[in-house]
Amino acid sequence: MKKLQLAVISFFMMAIVIGLAACGQDEQGAGDQDSQSSQGQEQVELDLWHFDPGAREEVYKEAIQRFEEKNPNVTVNDLLIPNDDYKQRVVVSMSGGNPPDVFTSWGGGWLEEFVDSDQVRDLTDEDIDYDSFVDVALNNSTYDDKVFGLPLGISTYSFYYNKEIFEEHGLEVPETYDEFLNIIEVLKENDIYPLALANQPKWPGAFYLMYFADRLGGEEVFQDAYRRNGGGFDDEAYVQAGEYIQDLVGKDAFNPGFNGVPYDSGQGRQLMYTGDAAMMLMTTGFVNNVRQEFPEFEEKMGVFPFPTIEEGTGDPTNIAAGVSPVWSIAKDTEHPELTLELIKELTSVETAQGYLNKSGTPVAVKGVEVEDEYVTIFTDWINQANSIQFPYDQTLPPELAELHKNTTYELFGESITPEKAADAMEEKAQEILE
């Protein structure tokens, strides 16, 4: 009997052990499946760099949030780098082999340098609806019929002015350059800086050279010099443009010390906000800055295009404008599919609508509704323009672009003559472009 009891007990003990072992194996198997499932949703981080503060940054963050909701295992680390530092940071990261997964640019020659060095992903054959983009903007990031960036905004360059100051002194928006000069004299007589300029980064002053050359000689002046079609950067229109710049400097049209004032710090814009200065030639980013920094100023703010120069041959509807942001992907990103979906979200109709509404900037994406007062004005200018000139420093090869900014900066500082500035540009153009 005792032997029978022991046998029964042993049987049950063995059954329990086997059952526990089986459960352990089931749990271990389930654990392996959970681990595999978790591994399939491995957390991914994408780095995104841009240079736009304020309302534009808000729009990007909203687009990123939508993307993250669609991809819950992905986190986008977006980094805002001030405009004046951005170019150098990207160059350093690219040359160091550690670029962000997604980065923004202005397209043109600046992006082309990275394309030529095989550091940007070719988007040509990807699942992208290219018909949803404005051709002139998409062309700015297309090289040899291959697309390397998707555009979101089109920023026109124009004069912003204080309507209250104009009304107080009986001034009207100028249509001709002579009328513009008369406004400058009236403002000076009333102790108001006619023109605010923060030219330490050099690109704000370059807008004057671009517009003067265009108004004096037409859009062919730059195209002939750049494409080497019989013209050069020593064309008489460029010499005259330098003379016009130095004439404004000689008239004390700008705030004191303008060549040492940084743009990103906002000192130049503060002159506009406080009424110390009456006008500023700037991109549509100025609207973005106003809405972020001093919304009350928007009620006083007006815009007008660069005036006609009566002795010039340029079409007065010609405008200068830039395409930005242009979203691109680093070629060696570890997450090509996710980054593609990210830049598609950053250039979606929803993102474009928010960008337009909040920043007062026209967009390169079709299908949006235009209601913003400034976007309506800027879009009309774009549609009516005989020609749109993209910034020289974003169109020319970097070495020539840098010389353009340096010589123009020296023109404002009166440390170089217009003839020498033009000759220096043409000499370097022959070296680089021919």
TORZA-349814 format. One record per residue: residue number from 1; x, y, z of N, C-alpha, C in turn. Coordinates in steps of 0.2 Angstrom, whole numbers. Layout:
NUM  X  Y  Z  X  Y  Z  X  Y  Z
...
***
This chain:
1  4  -6  0  0  0  0  4  6  0
2  9  6  4  14  12  5  17  13  -2
3  19  8  -5  22  8  -12  18  11  -17
4  11  9  -17  6  12  -21  5  20  -20
5  5  22  -14  4  29  -12  10  33  -15
6  16  30  -14  22  34  -16  22  34  -24
7  20  29  -27  19  29  -34  15  35  -37
8  9  35  -33  4  40  -35  6  47  -34
9  10  48  -28  12  55  -26  18  57  -32
10  22  52  -33  27  53  -38  24  55  -45
11  19  52  -47  16  53  -53  13  60  -53
12  9  62  -48  7  69  -48  12  74  -47
13  18  73  -44  23  78  -44  26  79  -50
14  27  73  -54  30  74  -61  25  78  -65
15  19  76  -65  14  80  -69  14  87  -67
16  15  89  -61  16  96  -59  22  99  -62
17  28  96  -62  34  98  -64  33  99  -72
18  30  94  -75  30  95  -83  25  101  -84
19  20  101  -80  15  107  -82  18  114  -81
20  22  114  -75  26  121  -74  31  122  -80
21  34  117  -82  39  118  -87  36  120  -93
22  30  117  -95  26  119  -101  24  126  -101
23  22  128  -94  20  135  -94  25  140  -95
24  31  138  -92  37  142  -92  39  143  -100
25  39  137  -103  40  138  -110  35  142  -114
26  29  141  -112  24  146  -116  25  153  -114
27  27  154  -108  28  161  -106  34  164  -109
28  39  159  -110  45  161  -113  44  163  -120
29  40  158  -123  38  159  -130  35  166  -131
30  30  167  -127  26  173  -127  31  179  -126
31  35  178  -122  40  184  -120  44  185  -127
32  46  180  -130  50  181  -136  46  184  -141
33  40  182  -142  35  186  -147  34  193  -145
34  34  195  -139  33  202  -137  39  205  -138
35  45  202  -137  51  205  -139  52  207  -146
36  50  202  -150  50  203  -157  46  208  -159
37  40  208  -156  35  214  -158  37  220  -156
38  41  221  -150  43  227  -148  49  229  -153
39  53  224  -155  58  225  -159  56  228  -166
40  50  225  -168  47  228  -174  45  235  -174
41  44  238  -168  42  245  -167  47  248  -163
42  53  247  -165  59  250  -162  59  257  -163
43  60  261  -157  60  268  -157  65  271  -162
44  63  275  -166  68  279  -171  68  286  -169
45  74  289  -170  74  296  -169  77  299  -176
46  74  305  -178  76  308  -184  78  315  -182
47  84  317  -185  86  324  -183  84  329  -189
48  81  334  -188  79  339  -193  81  346  -191
49  84  349  -195  87  356  -194  83  361  -199
50  82  367  -196  79  373  -200  81  379  -197
51  79  385  -200  82  391  -198  76  396  -197
52  70  394  -196  64  399  -196  61  399  -189
53  61  405  -186  58  406  -179  51  407  -180
54  48  409  -174  41  411  -174  36  407  -177
55  31  410  -181  25  407  -183  27  401  -188
56  33  402  -192  35  396  -196  37  390  -192
57  41  391  -187  43  386  -183  37  382  -180
58  31  386  -178  25  383  -175  22  378  -181
59  22  381  -187  19  376  -192  23  370  -193
60  30  370  -193  34  364  -193  33  360  -188
61  32  362  -182  31  358  -176  24  355  -176
62  19  358  -179  12  355  -180  13  349  -185
63  17  350  -191  18  345  -196  21  339  -193
64  26  341  -189  30  335  -186  26  331  -181
65  21  335  -177  17  331  -173  12  327  -177
66  9  329  -182  5  325  -187  9  318  -189
67  15  320  -191  19  314  -193  21  309  -188
68  22  311  -182  23  307  -176  17  303  -174
69  11  306  -175  5  303  -173  4  297  -178
70  6  298  -184  5  293  -189  11  287  -188
71  16  289  -185  22  285  -184  24  285  -177
72  20  282  -172  21  282  -165  28  280  -162
73  31  276  -166  38  274  -164  43  279  -166
74  42  285  -169  47  289  -172  46  296  -168
75  52  298  -166  53  305  -163  57  309  -167
76  55  315  -169  59  320  -173  62  325  -168
77  68  326  -169  72  331  -165  73  337  -169
78  69  342  -169  69  348  -173  74  353  -170
79  78  355  -173  83  360  -171  83  367  -175
80  81  372  -171  81  379  -174  88  382  -174
81  91  384  -179  98  387  -179  97  394  -182
82  99  399  -179  98  406  -182  101  406  -189
83  98  410  -193  99  410  -200  106  412  -202
84  109  416  -198  116  418  -199  121  413  -198
85  120  408  -194  124  403  -192  123  396  -196
86  117  396  -199  114  390  -201  119  387  -207
87  121  391  -212  124  388  -217  131  385  -215
88  134  388  -210  141  385  -208  140  379  -204
89  134  379  -200  133  373  -196  132  367  -201
90  128  368  -206  126  362  -211  133  360  -215
91  137  365  -217  143  363  -220  147  359  -216
92  148  361  -209  152  357  -205  149  350  -204
93  143  350  -203  140  343  -202  141  339  -208
94  140  342  -214  141  338  -220  148  335  -221
95  153  340  -220  160  338  -221  162  333  -215
96  159  333  -210  161  329  -204  157  322  -205
97  153  321  -210  150  315  -210  144  314  -205
98  141  319  -202  136  318  -197  131  323  -199
99  128  323  -205  122  328  -206  116  326  -203
100  111  331  -202  104  329  -200  101  325  -205
101  96  321  -203  92  317  -208  88  321  -213
102  85  326  -210  82  331  -214  84  338  -213
103  85  342  -218  87  349  -217  84  353  -222
104  84  360  -221  81  364  -225  86  369  -229
105  84  372  -234  89  376  -238  85  381  -242
106  89  385  -246  85  389  -251  86  387  -258
107  88  380  -259  89  378  -265  95  381  -269
108  94  382  -275  99  386  -279  106  383  -279
109  111  387  -280  118  385  -280  120  382  -273
110  117  385  -267  119  382  -261  118  375  -260
111  112  373  -262  110  366  -261  114  362  -266
112  115  365  -272  118  361  -278  125  359  -276
113  129  363  -271  135  361  -269  135  354  -266
114  130  353  -262  129  346  -258  127  341  -263
115  123  343  -268  121  338  -273  127  336  -277
116  131  340  -279  137  339  -283  142  334  -279
117  142  335  -272  146  331  -268  143  324  -266
118  137  323  -269  134  317  -267  132  316  -260
119  129  321  -257  127  321  -250  119  322  -249
120  116  322  -254  108  324  -254  105  318  -258
121  99  316  -255  96  310  -258  92  313  -264
122  92  309  -269  89  310  -276  81  308  -275
123  77  313  -276  70  311  -274  66  310  -281
124  69  310  -286  66  310  -293  61  305  -294
125  63  299  -292  58  293  -294  54  291  -288
126  54  295  -282  50  293  -277  43  294  -278
127  39  292  -273  31  293  -274  29  300  -271
128  30  304  -276  29  311  -274  25  315  -280
129  20  318  -278  16  322  -283  19  328  -285
130  23  328  -290  27  334  -292  22  340  -295
131  16  337  -297  12  342  -300  8  347  -295
132  9  345  -288  6  349  -283  11  355  -281
133  17  356  -284  21  361  -283  21  366  -289
134  23  372  -287  23  378  -292  30  377  -295
135  30  377  -302  36  375  -306  42  379  -305
136  41  385  -304  47  390  -303  50  388  -297
137  46  386  -292  49  384  -285  53  378  -285
138  49  373  -288  52  366  -289  59  366  -293
139  59  370  -298  65  370  -302  71  373  -299
140  70  376  -293  75  379  -289  79  374  -285
141  76  368  -285  80  362  -282  80  356  -286
142  80  358  -293  81  353  -298  87  354  -302
143  91  349  -302  98  349  -306  98  343  -311
144  100  345  -317  100  340  -322  94  335  -322
145  88  339  -322  82  335  -322  81  330  -316
146  84  331  -311  83  327  -305  82  332  -299
147  77  329  -295  74  333  -289  78  331  -283
148  80  337  -279  84  335  -273  81  339  -267
149  75  342  -268  72  346  -262  65  347  -264
150  60  348  -259  53  350  -260  52  356  -257
151  50  361  -260  49  368  -258  42  369  -254
152  42  374  -250  36  375  -246  35  383  -247
153  39  387  -246  38  394  -246  41  398  -252
154  38  404  -254  41  408  -259  41  415  -256
155  47  418  -254  47  424  -251  49  430  -255
156  45  434  -256  46  440  -260  50  446  -256
157  54  450  -259  58  455  -256  55  462  -258
158  53  466  -253  50  472  -254  51  477  -248
159  49  483  -249  49  488  -244  43  487  -239
160  45  487  -233  40  488  -227  40  495  -225
161  34  498  -223  35  505  -221  30  506  -215
162  31  511  -212  26  513  -206  21  518  -209
163  15  516  -210  10  520  -213  8  526  -208
164  9  525  -202  7  531  -198  12  537  -199
165  19  535  -200  24  540  -201  22  543  -208
166  21  539  -213  19  542  -219  13  547  -219
167  8  545  -216  2  549  -215  4  556  -212
168  7  555  -206  9  561  -202  13  566  -206
169  17  564  -211  21  569  -215  19  569  -222
170  13  567  -223  10  569  -230  13  565  -235
171  16  559  -234  20  555  -239  15  550  -242
172  16  548  -248  13  543  -252  18  538  -254
173  15  532  -255  20  526  -257  23  528  -264
174  29  528  -265  33  530  -271  32  525  -276
175  31  527  -282  31  523  -288  38  524  -292
176  41  529  -291  47  530  -295  53  532  -290
177  59  531  -292  65  532  -288  65  539  -285
178  64  543  -290  64  550  -288  59  552  -282
179  53  549  -282  49  550  -277  51  547  -270
180  55  541  -271  58  538  -266  63  542  -262
181  67  545  -266  72  550  -264  69  556  -260
182  64  558  -263  60  564  -260  58  562  -253
183  55  556  -252  53  553  -245  59  553  -241
184  65  551  -243  71  551  -239  72  557  -236
185  72  563  -240  74  569  -238  69  572  -233
186  62  571  -234  57  573  -229  58  569  -222
187  59  563  -222  60  559  -216  67  562  -212
188  72  563  -216  78  566  -213  77  572  -210
189  73  577  -213  71  583  -210  67  583  -204
190  64  577  -203  60  576  -197  63  571  -192
191  70  570  -193  74  566  -188  71  559  -187
192  70  556  -193  68  549  -194  73  546  -198
193  75  540  -196  80  537  -201  75  534  -207
194  77  536  -213  73  534  -218  72  526  -219
195  78  523  -219  79  516  -220  83  512  -214
196  79  507  -212  83  503  -207  87  497  -211
197  93  496  -208  97  491  -212  101  488  -206
198  101  481  -206  105  477  -201  110  473  -206
199  115  476  -208  119  473  -213  125  469  -211
200  126  467  -205  132  464  -202  132  457  -206
201  127  453  -207  127  447  -211  128  448  -218
202  128  454  -221  129  456  -228  124  454  -233
203  119  449  -232  114  448  -236  109  453  -237
204  107  457  -231  102  462  -232  103  467  -237
205  110  470  -236  112  475  -241  112  473  -248
206  113  466  -249  114  463  -256  107  464  -260
207  101  465  -256  95  466  -260  95  472  -264
208  98  477  -261  99  484  -265  102  483  -271
209  108  479  -271  112  478  -277  108  475  -283
210  104  469  -280  100  465  -285  95  470  -288
211  91  474  -284  86  478  -287  88  483  -291
212  94  487  -289  96  492  -293  99  489  -300
213  102  484  -300  105  481  -307  99  479  -311
214  94  476  -308  88  474  -312  84  480  -315
215  83  485  -310  79  491  -313  83  495  -318
216  89  495  -317  93  499  -322  94  495  -329
217  96  489  -328  97  485  -334  93  479  -336
218  88  478  -332  83  472  -334  86  465  -331
219  82  460  -332  84  454  -329  89  450  -333
220  91  453  -339  96  450  -343  103  451  -340
221  103  457  -336  110  458  -334  113  453  -330
222  109  450  -325  112  444  -321  112  438  -325
223  107  436  -329  107  430  -333  113  430  -338
224  114  435  -341  120  435  -346  126  434  -342
225  127  438  -336  133  437  -333  134  430  -330
226  129  427  -327  129  421  -324  130  415  -329
227  126  416  -335  126  410  -340  132  412  -345
228  135  417  -344  141  419  -348  139  420  -356
229  133  423  -357  130  424  -363  132  431  -366
230  138  433  -365  141  439  -368  141  445  -363
231  138  444  -358  138  450  -352  142  447  -347
232  143  452  -342  148  450  -336  145  454  -330
233  148  452  -325  147  456  -318  150  463  -318
234  154  465  -323  157  471  -324  152  476  -328
235  146  473  -330  142  477  -334  141  484  -331
236  139  489  -335  138  496  -333  132  496  -328
237  127  491  -329  122  491  -324  124  490  -317
238  129  486  -316  132  484  -309  136  490  -307
239  140  493  -311  144  499  -309  139  504  -306
240  133  505  -310  128  510  -308  125  508  -302
241  124  502  -301  120  499  -295  125  501  -289
242  131  500  -289  136  502  -284  135  510  -283
243  135  514  -288  135  521  -287  128  523  -283
244  123  519  -285  116  521  -282  117  519  -274
245  120  514  -273  121  512  -266  124  517  -262
246  130  519  -265  134  524  -261  131  531  -261
247  127  532  -266  123  538  -265  118  538  -259
248  115  533  -258  111  532  -252  115  533  -246
249  120  530  -246  125  530  -240  127  538  -239
250  129  541  -244  131  548  -244  125  553  -242
251  119  551  -243  113  554  -241  111  553  -234
252  115  549  -230  113  547  -223  106  544  -223
253  104  539  -228  98  536  -228  97  531  -223
254  102  528  -221  102  522  -216  103  524  -209
255  101  520  -204  103  521  -197  111  520  -196
256  113  524  -191  120  524  -190  123  517  -189
257  129  516  -191  132  509  -190  129  503  -193
258  125  504  -198  121  499  -201  125  493  -203
259  132  494  -205  136  488  -207  138  483  -201
260  137  486  -195  139  482  -189  133  479  -185
261  127  480  -188  121  478  -185  119  471  -187
262  119  466  -182  116  459  -184  109  459  -186
263  107  455  -190  100  455  -192  96  450  -187
264  99  445  -185  95  440  -181  93  443  -174
265  97  447  -172  96  450  -165  90  454  -165
266  88  457  -171  82  461  -171  83  468  -170
267  89  471  -169  90  478  -168  87  482  -174
268  88  480  -180  86  484  -186  78  484  -186
269  75  478  -184  68  478  -184  65  483  -178
270  68  483  -173  66  487  -167  66  494  -169
271  70  497  -174  70  503  -176  63  505  -180
272  61  500  -183  54  500  -186  48  500  -181
273  49  496  -176  44  495  -171  43  501  -167
274  48  504  -166  48  510  -162  47  517  -165
275  47  517  -172  46  523  -176  52  527  -177
276  58  524  -175  64  528  -176  66  527  -184
277  64  522  -187  65  521  -194  58  520  -198
278  58  522  -204  51  522  -208  51  516  -213
279  56  514  -216  56  509  -221  61  504  -220
280  60  498  -223  65  492  -222  64  488  -228
281  69  487  -232  69  482  -238  71  475  -235
282  66  470  -235  67  464  -232  62  459  -235
283  63  452  -234  59  447  -236  53  446  -232
284  48  442  -235  42  441  -231  43  438  -224
285  49  436  -222  51  434  -216  49  440  -211
286  49  446  -213  48  452  -209  41  451  -206
287  36  449  -210  29  448  -207  29  443  -202
288  33  438  -203  34  432  -198  37  435  -191
289  42  439  -192  45  442  -186  40  447  -182
290  37  451  -186  32  456  -183  27  452  -179
291  24  447  -182  19  443  -178  22  439  -172
292  28  438  -172  31  435  -166  33  440  -161
293  36  445  -163  40  450  -159  36  456  -157
294  32  458  -161  28  465  -160  22  465  -164
295  17  461  -162  11  461  -166  7  467  -167
296  8  472  -162  5  478  -163  7  482  -169
297  13  481  -171  15  485  -177  12  483  -183
298  9  477  -184  6  475  -190  0  480  -192
299  -3  483  -187  -8  488  -189  -5  494  -193
300  1  496  -191  4  502  -194  8  500  -201
301  9  493  -202  13  491  -207  10  491  -214
302  14  493  -219  12  493  -226  18  490  -230
303  16  489  -236  22  486  -241  21  489  -248
304  27  490  -251  27  492  -258  33  489  -261
305  32  488  -268  38  485  -272  44  490  -273
306  49  488  -275  55  492  -276  53  497  -282
307  54  504  -281  52  509  -286  55  508  -293
308  52  511  -298  54  511  -305  60  516  -305
309  65  514  -309  70  519  -310  69  522  -317
310  67  528  -318  65  530  -324  70  530  -330
311  77  531  -328  82  531  -333  84  523  -335
312  81  519  -331  83  512  -332  79  508  -337
313  81  502  -339  77  498  -344  74  492  -341
314  74  491  -335  71  485  -332  64  486  -331
315  60  480  -332  53  480  -331  51  481  -324
316  47  486  -322  45  488  -315  41  482  -312
317  39  477  -315  35  472  -312  40  466  -310
318  46  467  -312  51  462  -310  52  462  -302
319  52  456  -299  53  456  -292  59  451  -290
320  62  452  -284  67  447  -281  63  443  -276
321  65  437  -276  61  432  -272  66  426  -270
322  65  423  -265  68  417  -263  63  411  -262
323  66  405  -263  62  399  -262  65  396  -255
324  61  396  -250  63  393  -244  56  392  -239
325  56  387  -235  61  382  -235  61  377  -240
326  66  374  -242  66  368  -247  69  362  -242
327  65  357  -242  66  352  -237  70  346  -241
328  76  344  -239  80  339  -242  82  334  -237
329  84  328  -239  86  322  -235  93  321  -236
330  97  319  -231  104  317  -232  104  311  -235
331  109  310  -240  109  303  -243  110  297  -239
332  114  298  -234  116  292  -230  111  291  -224
333  105  294  -224  101  293  -218  99  286  -217
334  99  284  -211  97  277  -210  90  275  -211
335  86  280  -212  78  279  -212  76  283  -218
336  77  280  -224  75  283  -230  67  284  -231
337  64  279  -229  56  279  -230  53  284  -225
338  55  284  -219  52  288  -214  54  296  -216
339  60  297  -218  62  304  -219  58  306  -225
340  57  302  -230  53  304  -236  46  306  -234
341  43  302  -229  36  303  -227  36  310  -223
342  41  311  -219  42  317  -216  42  323  -220
343  46  323  -225  46  330  -229  40  330  -234
344  36  325  -235  30  325  -238  25  328  -234
345  25  327  -227  21  330  -222  22  338  -222
346  29  339  -222  31  346  -221  29  350  -227
347  27  347  -233  25  351  -239  18  349  -241
348  14  346  -236  7  345  -238  3  351  -238
349  -3  350  -241  -7  356  -242  -9  359  -235
350  -10  354  -230  -11  356  -223  -6  360  -220
351  0  358  -221  6  362  -219  6  369  -222
352  6  369  -229  6  375  -233  1  380  -231
353  -5  377  -230  -11  382  -228  -9  385  -221
354  -6  381  -216  -4  384  -210  2  389  -211
355  6  388  -215  12  392  -216  10  399  -219
356  5  398  -224  3  404  -227  -1  408  -222
357  -6  405  -218  -10  409  -214  -6  412  -208
358  -1  409  -205  2  411  -199  8  416  -201
359  12  415  -207  18  418  -208  17  424  -213
360  11  424  -216  11  429  -221  15  429  -227
361  16  422  -229  21  421  -235  18  417  -240
362  18  418  -246  15  414  -251  19  407  -251
363  15  402  -254  18  395  -254  19  392  -261
364  23  387  -261  25  384  -267  21  378  -268
365  16  377  -264  11  371  -264  5  373  -267
366  2  370  -272  -5  371  -275  -10  369  -270
367  -16  372  -271  -22  369  -267  -24  373  -261
368  -20  378  -259  -22  382  -253  -27  388  -255
369  -30  390  -249  -34  396  -250  -31  402  -247
370  -30  407  -251  -27  413  -249  -32  418  -246
371  -31  419  -240  -35  424  -236  -31  430  -233
372  -24  428  -231  -20  433  -228  -19  439  -232
373  -19  445  -229  -19  451  -233  -12  452  -237
374  -7  450  -233  0  451  -236  1  446  -241
375  -1  439  -240  0  434  -245  -4  436  -251
376  -10  439  -251  -13  441  -257  -9  446  -261
377  -6  451  -257  -2  456  -261  4  453  -264
378  7  449  -260  14  446  -263  12  441  -269
379  7  437  -268  5  432  -273  3  436  -280
380  0  442  -279  -2  446  -285  5  448  -288
381  10  450  -284  16  452  -287  19  446  -291
382  19  440  -288  22  435  -291  19  433  -298
383  12  433  -298  8  432  -304  9  437  -309
384  10  443  -307  11  449  -312  18  450  -315
385  23  446  -311  30  448  -312  32  446  -320
386  35  450  -323  39  448  -329  44  443  -328
387  48  444  -322  53  440  -321  54  440  -313
388  56  434  -310  58  433  -303  65  432  -303
389  69  436  -299  76  435  -298  77  432  -291
390  80  426  -291  82  423  -285  88  426  -282
391  90  426  -276  95  429  -273  102  427  -276
392  106  431  -277  113  430  -280  117  425  -275
393  117  426  -269  121  422  -264  118  415  -264
394  112  414  -266  109  407  -266  109  404  -273
395  110  408  -278  111  405  -285  118  404  -287
396  122  408  -286  129  408  -288  133  402  -284
397  138  399  -287  142  395  -283  145  398  -277
398  146  395  -271  147  398  -265  153  403  -265
399  159  401  -268  164  406  -268  163  413  -271
400  159  412  -277  157  418  -280  151  422  -276
401  147  418  -273  142  421  -269  145  425  -263
402  150  422  -260  153  425  -255  156  432  -257
403  159  432  -263  163  438  -265  157  443  -266
404  152  441  -269  146  446  -270  144  449  -264
405  143  445  -259  141  448  -252  147  453  -250
406  153  451  -250  158  455  -247  159  461  -251
407  159  461  -258  160  467  -262  154  472  -261
408  148  469  -260  142  474  -259  143  477  -252
409  145  473  -247  146  475  -240  151  481  -240
410  156  480  -244  161  485  -245  159  492  -248
411  154  491  -253  151  496  -256  147  501  -251
412  143  497  -247  140  501  -241  145  504  -237
413  150  501  -236  155  504  -231  160  509  -234
414  159  510  -241  163  515  -245  170  513  -245
415  172  507  -244  179  505  -244  181  502  -251
416  177  502  -256  178  500  -262  174  504  -267
417  177  505  -273  173  509  -278  168  504  -282
418  163  507  -285  159  503  -289  162  499  -295
419  167  502  -298  171  499  -303  175  493  -301
420  178  494  -295  182  489  -292  178  483  -290
421  173  484  -287  168  479  -285  166  475  -291
422  164  478  -296  161  475  -302  167  471  -306
423  173  474  -306  179  470  -309  181  464  -305
424  180  465  -298  182  459  -294  177  453  -295
425  171  455  -296  166  450  -297  167  446  -304
426  168  450  -309  169  448  -316  175  443  -316
427  181  445  -313  187  441  -313  186  435  -310
428  182  434  -304  181  428  -301  176  424  -305
429  171  427  -308  166  424  -312  170  420  -318
430  174  423  -321  178  420  -327  182  414  -324
431  184  415  -318  188  409  -315  184  403  -314
432  178  405  -311  173  399  -309  168  397  -314
433  165  401  -318  160  400  -322  162  398  -329
434  168  399  -331  170  398  -338  174  392  -338
***
